[in-house]
């Protein structure tokens, strides 16, 4: 437990700073371009390279490449060095070609991800921005492979801290745009405005990739291009990766449906489209990104080694300890998101080109997303059980079922709800889908490893929710008192609510959980106390 906590703490610290600077980044973005037409166009263009990377690389990295690098390090005579160089060579060459093709196909991609008319100003703006943003594909992919190699060497710091530089660069770009740009009205934009926003976004990814390459060199990895593909084990990777790519294709089809429905809602009610969905989703991902990703990054190589040695008992122990550790913090945070969503969003997004009312709506979407936080985190942890076995087929079927349920409820809620609530309906569909998906994935994973200790985890979760109930009550009371006495949630009132409901609420949870002797919380409190006492 202590080793896992230390590794997770190192990564969580870097991720926390990354997410905090990400907060500032989204604050400046909303301030500079708002969440109406220009905000929707930018967010649509910005989402496309990440979707392509998910399709081509990022899912394969976590499920296929990391276990294969570990095996190469264990069994190759050179410790896997040549294999790693081949992977980096292939990724660099492939993603450069993909970036060129994507830039040329920008109109088709925008048409795929939105329902905007090709002759509309929003569509044309999104296409131009996409052409400036899509070149980041090559640099982001290379950085992702470099980060995977570092993780297999148990060097987690640089991959977690590199995004900070990316955020700082983009923050500077949006501050500059707010000072010299033409504002948030699409009709007033110039080519310089769009180039500043698009190329500035790409510059952040270039800086991030450069940091990871430097980190690789510092651990003794010298890159030498290798094109001897016969030794790249592409056949083995293809057999394992085809199912992962299938999983990503399924999830991306769901994302395409989401962006089309959200873009249609944004046309009906300005400020209620892709931008609030994207910004709320980023806030929703923050707790998982800080806590869940840090734990998963350290967990997967260890489980892969245990599976390779046939030690299923260690796989069960590793998974059980990690799922309880993640949930011990996710449970109170999920309740706080459901209560404090608008109070969180107003200080971040209620400035400049974005009104307080727009920010409150982002917070309403975030409240619904709070329902999904715990099942989403458990779902992601469960997928790593399959990946540690080199099984990329099962997650495809689980993902297909989850995406199908998500699509069904998205369409149903979109048709039933008024346009101003449509994006909130998308978030609710997401929560329902991942709740059911986590149940299915748990059942299948438990069969694979001969039990996952479901009863013990369920009892632990019950105790965590009981410990978090006073926190939720305190947060509700803070919202009611402040809004009743001082009126609506402006900046100052939101800060007061967050300080009382969020800050004191988390301290209350830690205290109650400590008294209830929840081991994971006690370990966290003890580690913090020891570090503070030094």
C-alpha positions in Angstrom: 0.0 0.0 0.0 2.8 2.5 0.9 4.7 1.9 -2.3 1.5 2.3 -4.3 0.6 5.5 -2.5 4.1 6.9 -3.0 4.1 6.2 -6.8 0.5 7.5 -7.1 1.4 10.6 -5.0 4.3 11.6 -7.3 2.0 11.3 -10.3 -0.9 12.9 -8.6 1.2 16.0 -7.7 2.2 16.5 -11.3 -1.3 15.8 -12.5 -2.8 18.2 -9.9 -0.6 21.0 -11.2 -1.4 20.1 -14.7 -5.1 20.1 -13.9 -4.9 23.4 -12.0 -3.2 25.0 -15.0 -5.8 23.3 -17.1 -8.4 25.1 -15.0 -6.7 28.4 -15.7 -6.5 27.5 -19.4 -10.2 26.9 -19.7 -10.9 30.0 -17.7 -8.9 32.1 -20.1 -10.5 30.3 -23.1 -14.0 31.1 -21.9 -13.0 34.7 -21.1 -11.4 35.2 -24.5 -13.9 33.4 -26.9 -16.9 32.5 -24.8 -19.2 29.4 -25.2 -21.4 30.6 -28.1 -20.4 30.4 -31.9 -16.7 30.9 -31.7 -16.4 28.7 -28.6 -18.3 25.9 -30.3 -16.2 26.2 -33.4 -12.9 26.1 -31.5 -14.0 23.2 -29.3 -15.2 21.2 -32.3 -11.8 21.7 -34.0 -9.9 21.0 -30.8 -11.7 17.7 -30.2 -10.9 16.1 -33.6 -7.1 15.5 -33.1 -7.8 13.8 -29.8 -10.4 11.6 -31.4 -8.0 10.6 -34.1 -5.2 9.9 -31.6 -7.6 7.7 -29.6 -8.4 5.8 -32.7 -4.8 5.3 -33.8 -2.7 5.3 -30.7 -3.7 6.2 -27.2 -6.0 3.2 -26.6 -3.4 0.9 -28.0 -0.7 2.5 -25.8 -2.4 1.6 -22.6 -3.7 -1.8 -23.6 -1.1 -3.3 -26.0 2.1 -1.3 -26.2 2.9 -1.0 -22.5 2.5 -4.8 -21.8 4.6 -5.5 -25.0 7.4 -3.1 -23.9 7.4 -4.7 -20.5 7.8 -8.2 -22.1 10.6 -6.8 -24.4 12.4 -5.4 -21.4 12.2 -8.7 -19.6 13.1 -11.1 -22.5 15.1 -9.2 -25.2 18.9 -9.3 -24.9 19.2 -5.5 -25.0 16.5 -5.0 -22.4 14.0 -3.9 -25.1 16.0 -0.9 -26.3 15.8 -1.7 -30.0 12.1 -2.5 -29.8 11.4 0.8 -28.1 13.3 2.7 -30.9 11.3 0.8 -33.6 8.1 1.8 -31.9 9.1 5.5 -31.7 10.2 5.4 -35.4 6.9 3.9 -36.5 4.8 6.3 -34.5 6.7 9.3 -35.8 6.5 8.4 -39.4 2.8 7.2 -39.3 1.5 10.2 -37.4 3.3 12.7 -39.6 1.5 11.2 -42.6 -1.8 11.2 -40.7 -1.4 14.8 -39.7 -0.9 15.8 -43.3 -4.0 13.8 -44.4 -6.1 15.2 -41.6 -5.3 18.8 -42.5 -6.3 18.2 -46.1 -9.5 16.5 -44.9 -10.5 19.2 -42.3 -13.8 20.1 -44.0 -14.9 16.4 -44.0 -13.9 16.0 -40.4 -15.9 19.1 -39.3 -18.8 17.9 -41.3 -18.6 14.5 -39.6 -18.4 15.8 -36.0 -21.1 18.6 -36.3 -24.4 19.2 -38.1 -23.5 22.7 -39.1 -24.3 23.8 -42.7 -21.2 24.0 -44.9 -22.0 27.6 -45.9 -22.4 28.8 -42.3 -19.8 31.0 -40.6 -19.5 28.6 -37.7 -18.6 25.7 -40.0 -16.0 27.7 -42.0 -14.4 29.0 -38.8 -14.2 25.5 -37.4 -12.5 24.3 -40.6 -9.9 27.0 -40.6 -9.2 26.4 -36.9 -8.9 22.6 -37.5 -6.3 23.2 -40.2 -4.2 25.1 -37.7 -4.7 22.6 -34.9 -4.5 19.2 -36.6 -0.7 19.3 -37.2 -0.3 18.7 -33.4 -1.2 15.1 -34.2 2.4 14.2 -35.0 3.8 15.8 -31.9 1.2 14.6 -29.5 1.6 11.0 -30.7 5.4 11.0 -30.4 5.1 12.4 -26.9 2.6 9.7 -25.9 4.9 6.9 -27.0 7.8 8.6 -25.1 5.6 8.8 -22.0 4.7 5.1 -22.3 8.4 4.2 -22.5 9.1 6.3 -19.4 6.3 4.7 -17.5 7.7 1.2 -18.1 10.9 2.4 -16.5 8.9 3.5 -13.5 9.6 7.2 -14.4 6.2 8.8 -13.9 7.2 12.4 -13.2 7.8 13.8 -16.7 4.6 12.4 -18.4 2.6 13.9 -15.6 4.4 17.3 -15.5 4.8 17.8 -19.3 1.2 18.9 -19.8 1.8 21.8 -17.5 4.1 23.4 -20.1 1.4 22.8 -22.7 -1.2 24.6 -20.6 1.1 27.5 -19.8 1.8 28.0 -23.5 -1.9 27.9 -24.4 -2.8 30.2 -21.5 -0.3 32.8 -22.9 -1.9 32.4 -26.3 -5.4 33.0 -25.1 -4.3 36.0 -22.9 -2.6 37.4 -26.0 -5.8 36.9 -28.0 -7.9 38.6 -25.4 -5.5 41.6 -25.6 -5.1 41.9 -29.4 -7.8 39.6 -31.0 -11.1 40.6 -32.5 -13.3 39.2 -29.7 -15.9 36.4 -29.8 -18.0 37.5 -32.7 -17.3 35.2 -35.7 -18.1 37.9 -38.2 -15.2 40.1 -37.0 -12.5 37.4 -37.1 -9.4 37.7 -39.3 -7.0 35.1 -40.5 -4.5 36.3 -37.9 -7.1 35.7 -35.1 -7.7 32.1 -36.2 -4.0 31.5 -36.8 -3.2 32.8 -33.3 -5.8 30.5 -31.7 -5.0 27.4 -33.8 -1.2 27.5 -34.1 -0.9 28.6 -30.5 -2.8 25.5 -29.4 -0.5 23.4 -31.5 2.6 25.1 -30.0 1.6 23.8 -26.6 1.6 20.2 -27.8 5.0 20.7 -29.5 6.4 22.0 -26.1 4.9 19.0 -24.3 6.5 16.5 -26.7 9.9 18.2 -26.4 9.8 17.8 -22.6 9.2 14.1 -22.9 11.9 13.5 -25.5 14.4 15.3 -23.2 13.2 13.2 -20.2 13.9 10.0 -22.3 17.4 11.2 -23.0 18.0 11.8 -19.3 17.1 8.1 -18.5 19.7 7.0 -21.0 17.4 6.4 -24.0 19.0 7.7 -27.2 16.7 7.7 -30.2 18.0 6.0 -33.4 15.5 5.6 -36.2 15.0 1.9 -37.0 13.0 0.8 -40.0 13.7 -3.0 -39.7 10.0 -3.6 -39.3 10.4 -7.4 -39.3 11.5 -7.2 -35.7 8.9 -4.7 -34.7 6.4 -7.5 -33.8 3.7 -5.6 -35.7 1.9 -8.9 -36.3 1.6 -9.6 -32.6 0.7 -6.0 -32.0 -1.9 -6.1 -34.7 -3.6 -9.2 -33.3 -3.8 -7.6 -29.9 -4.4 -4.1 -31.1 -7.2 -4.8 -33.6 -9.6 -5.3 -30.8 -8.5 -2.2 -29.0 -8.9 -0.2 -32.2 -12.4 -1.8 -32.4 -13.1 -0.5 -28.9 -11.9 3.0 -29.7 -13.9 3.0 -33.0 -17.1 2.1 -31.1 -16.5 4.8 -28.5 -15.7 7.4 -31.1 -18.9 6.6 -32.9 -20.6 7.5 -29.7 -18.6 10.7 -29.5 -19.5 11.7 -33.0 -23.2 11.3 -32.1 -22.6 13.4 -29.0 -21.0 16.3 -30.8 -23.7 16.2 -33.5 -26.5 16.4 -30.9 -24.6 19.0 -28.9 -23.9 21.2 -31.9 -27.6 21.0 -32.9 -28.6 22.1 -29.4 -26.2 25.0 -29.6 -27.8 26.2 -32.8 -31.2 26.1 -31.1 -30.0 27.8 -27.8 -26.7 29.7 -28.1 -24.4 28.9 -25.2 -26.0 25.4 -24.7 -24.1 23.4 -27.2 -20.6 21.8 -27.7 -18.8 24.3 -25.5 -20.7 23.7 -22.2 -20.5 20.0 -22.9 -16.8 20.1 -23.4 -16.0 22.4 -20.5 -18.2 20.5 -18.1 -16.6 17.2 -19.2 -13.1 18.6 -18.6 -14.1 19.5 -15.0 -15.7 16.1 -14.6 -12.5 14.4 -15.8 -10.4 16.4 -13.3 -10.8 14.1 -10.2 -10.3 11.0 -12.4 -7.3 12.6 -14.1 -5.6 13.5 -10.8 -6.5 10.3 -8.9 -7.6 7.6 -11.3 -5.0 8.0 -14.0 -2.2 8.2 -11.5 -3.2 5.0 -9.9 -3.9 3.2 -13.3 -0.5 4.3 -14.7 1.3 2.6 -11.9 -1.1 -0.3 -11.6 -1.0 -1.7 -15.2 2.7 -2.5 -15.4 2.6 -4.3 -12.1 -0.5 -6.3 -13.0 1.1 -7.2 -16.4 4.2 -8.5 -14.6 2.0 -10.5 -12.2 0.0 -12.0 -15.1 3.2 -12.9 -17.0 4.4 -14.8 -13.9 1.0 -16.5 -13.4 0.4 -14.8 -10.0 -3.4 -14.3 -10.1 -3.6 -13.7 -6.4 -1.4 -10.6 -6.9 -3.6 -9.3 -9.7 -6.7 -9.6 -7.4 -4.8 -7.9 -4.5 -3.5 -5.1 -6.8 -6.9 -4.4 -8.3 -8.8 -4.5 -5.0 -6.3 -2.2 -3.3 -6.4 0.3 -6.2 -10.2 0.4 -6.7 -10.7 1.1 -2.9 -8.0 3.7 -3.0 -9.5 5.5 -6.0 -13.1 5.3 -4.7 -12.1 6.6 -1.2 -11.6 10.0 -2.8 -13.9 9.7 -5.8 -17.0 9.1 -3.6 -17.0 12.5 -1.7 -15.9 14.3 -4.8 -18.8 12.9 -6.9 -21.3 14.1 -4.2 -19.7 17.5 -4.2 -19.9 17.8 -7.9 -23.6 17.0 -7.8 -24.2 19.7 -5.2 -21.6 22.4 -6.1 -21.5 22.2 -9.9 -22.7 25.8 -10.5 -20.5 27.2 -7.7 -17.5 25.5 -9.3 -18.2 26.7 -12.8 -19.0 30.4 -12.1 -15.6 31.4 -10.7 -13.9 29.6 -13.6 -16.1 30.4 -16.6 -18.2 33.4 -15.7 -16.0 36.2 -17.1 -15.3 38.2 -20.2 -17.1 36.8 -23.3 -18.9 34.3 -21.1 -21.7 35.4 -18.9 -22.5 34.1 -15.4 -25.7 32.5 -16.7 -23.6 30.6 -19.3 -21.3 29.5 -16.5 -24.2 28.3 -14.3 -25.4 26.1 -17.2 -21.9 24.6 -17.5 -22.2 23.9 -13.7 -25.7 22.3 -14.2 -24.1 19.9 -16.8 -21.3 19.2 -14.3 -23.9 18.3 -11.6 -25.3 15.6 -13.8 -21.8 14.3 -14.7 -21.2 13.9 -10.9 -23.4 10.8 -11.1 -21.0 9.2 -13.5 -17.7 9.8 -11.6 -17.5 6.6 -9.5 -18.8 4.1 -12.1 -16.6 5.7 -14.8 -13.5 5.3 -12.6 -14.3 1.7 -11.7 -15.0 0.9 -15.4 -11.6 2.2 -16.4 -9.8 0.2 -13.6 -11.7 -2.9 -14.8 -10.5 -2.5 -18.4 -6.9 -2.6 -17.1 -7.5 -6.1 -15.7 -8.2 -7.4 -19.2 -5.3 -5.4 -20.7 -2.9 -6.9 -18.2 -3.8 -10.3 -19.7 -3.2 -9.0 -23.2 -7.0 -9.4 -23.7 -8.2 -6.5 -25.9 -11.2 -8.4 -27.3 -13.4 -8.4 -24.2 -13.2 -4.5 -23.7 -14.5 -4.1 -27.3 -17.7 -6.0 -26.5 -18.1 -4.2 -23.1 -17.4 -0.9 -24.8 -19.8 -1.6 -27.6 -22.6 -2.4 -25.1 -21.8 0.7 -23.1 -21.8 2.9 -26.2 -25.0 1.4 -27.5 -26.7 2.1 -24.2 -25.2 5.6 -24.2 -26.4 6.3 -27.7 -29.9 5.0 -27.0 -30.4 7.2 -24.0 -28.7 10.2 -25.7 -31.2 10.1 -28.6 -34.1 9.4 -26.3 -33.3 12.3 -23.9 -32.5 14.7 -26.8 -35.9 14.0 -28.3 -37.8 14.3 -25.0 -36.0 17.3 -23.3 -36.2 20.9 -24.4 -33.1 22.2 -26.3 -31.9 24.1 -23.3 -31.6 20.9 -21.3 -30.3 18.7 -24.1 -26.6 18.8 -23.1 -27.6 17.9 -19.5 -29.4 14.9 -21.0 -26.2 13.8 -22.8 -24.4 13.8 -19.5 -27.2 11.8 -17.8 -27.0 9.2 -20.7 -23.3 9.0 -20.1 -23.8 8.3 -16.4 -26.4 5.6 -17.0 -24.3 3.9 -19.6 -21.1 3.7 -17.5 -23.1 2.5 -14.5 -24.4 -0.5 -16.5 -21.0 -0.9 -18.2 -19.2 -1.1 -14.9 -21.5 -3.9 -13.8 -20.9 -5.9 -16.9 -17.1 -5.4 -16.9 -17.0 -6.4 -13.2 -18.8 -9.7 -13.9 -16.5 -10.6 -16.8 -13.3 -9.5 -15.0 -14.2 -11.5 -11.9 -14.6 -14.6 -14.0 -11.2 -14.0 -15.6 -9.2 -13.8 -12.3 -11.5 -16.1 -10.3 -13.0 -13.4 -8.2 -12.4 -9.7 -7.5 -13.7 -9.5 -3.9 -16.9 -7.8 -4.9 -18.5 -8.2 -1.4 -15.5 -6.5 0.2 -15.4 -3.7 -2.3 -19.1 -3.2 -2.0 -19.0 -2.9 1.7 -16.1 -0.5 1.5 -18.0 1.7 -1.0 -21.0 1.7 1.4 -18.9 2.9 4.2 -17.4 5.6 2.0 -20.8 6.9 1.0 -22.0 6.9 4.6 -18.8 8.9 5.6 -19.5 11.3 2.7 -23.1 12.0 3.6 -22.3 14.7 6.2 -20.1 16.4 3.5 -23.0 16.5 1.0 -25.4 17.9 3.7 -22.8 20.6 4.6 -22.4 21.6 0.9 -26.2 21.7 0.4 -26.6 23.9 3.5 -23.8 26.2 2.2 -25.6 26.7 -1.1 -29.0 27.3 0.5 -27.7 29.8 3.1 -25.5 31.8 0.6 -28.1 32.0 -2.1 -30.9 32.8 0.4 -29.0 35.6 2.1 -26.9 37.0 -0.7 -28.8 36.2 -3.8 -27.5 34.3 -6.8 -24.2 32.6 -7.4 -21.9 35.5 -8.6 -18.1 35.2 -8.2 -17.9 36.1 -4.5 -20.9 34.0 -3.4 -19.5 31.0 -5.3 -16.2 31.3 -3.6 -17.9 31.4 -0.2 -19.9 28.3 -1.1 -16.8 26.4 -2.3 -14.8 27.4 0.8 -17.5 26.1 3.2 -19.1 23.3 1.2 -16.0 22.1 -0.6 -13.1 23.0 1.6 -14.6 22.3 5.0 -16.7 19.5 3.4 -13.6 17.5 2.4 -12.0 18.0 5.8 -15.3 16.7 7.4 -15.2 13.7 5.1 -11.6 12.9 6.1 -12.4 13.2 9.7 -15.5 11.1 9.6 -13.8 8.4 7.4 -10.8 8.4 9.8 -13.1 7.8 12.8 -14.9 5.1 10.8 -11.5 3.5 10.3 -11.7 3.4 6.5 -8.1 2.0 5.7 -7.5 3.9 2.5 -8.4 7.2 4.0 -6.3 6.5 7.0 -3.3 5.7 4.8 -3.8 9.0 2.9 -4.2 11.0 6.1 -1.1 9.3 7.6 1.0 9.9 4.5 0.1 13.6 4.4 0.6 14.0 8.2 4.1 12.4 7.9 5.1 14.7 5.1 3.7 17.8 6.8 5.6 16.8 10.0 9.0 16.7 8.2 
